[in-house]
Amino acid sequence: MCECPLMYSEVIRRARKPHKCCECGTAIAEGEQYQVASGKWDGRFDTFCTCLACVAIRSKAIEGLDSHDCCDLPCFTQLFDYISCGLPDTAALVADMKSRFTSTVEADRD
């Protein structure tokens, strides 16, 4: 069952310290812009940092969605699963996310 946040805030910030994207795992370097989404889900507060590339992929994936139900939207940390489930016109998004995951895994090996 899905639970919509009781409160929610979304802003673009410039990193003052390194972060990690909650979607692709890419490092968000100091000075780089990223999205911060904060809210209260299921009685507890949480914050998610997302690189702008994944923000763009999420925006493209939900483009044209008529629903105002948050349960129809991708949950944070699950964007790749959301676009991989066979949604129309998401093949390019899946390829982009796979390349981001691959580059992150390769960087972690070094």
Sequence and secondary structure as in RCSB ss.txt:
>XXXX:A:sequence
MCECPLMYSEVIRRARKPHKCCECGTAIAEGEQYQVASGKWDGRFDTFCTCLACVAIRSKAIEGLDSHDCCDLPC
FTQLFDYISCGLPDTAALVADMKSRFTSTVEADRD
>XXXX:A:secstr
     SSEEEEEEE SS EE TTT  EE TT EEEEEEEEETTEEEEEEEEHHHHHHHHHHHTT     GGGS  
TT HHHHHHS  TT HHHHHHHHHHHHHHHHHHH 
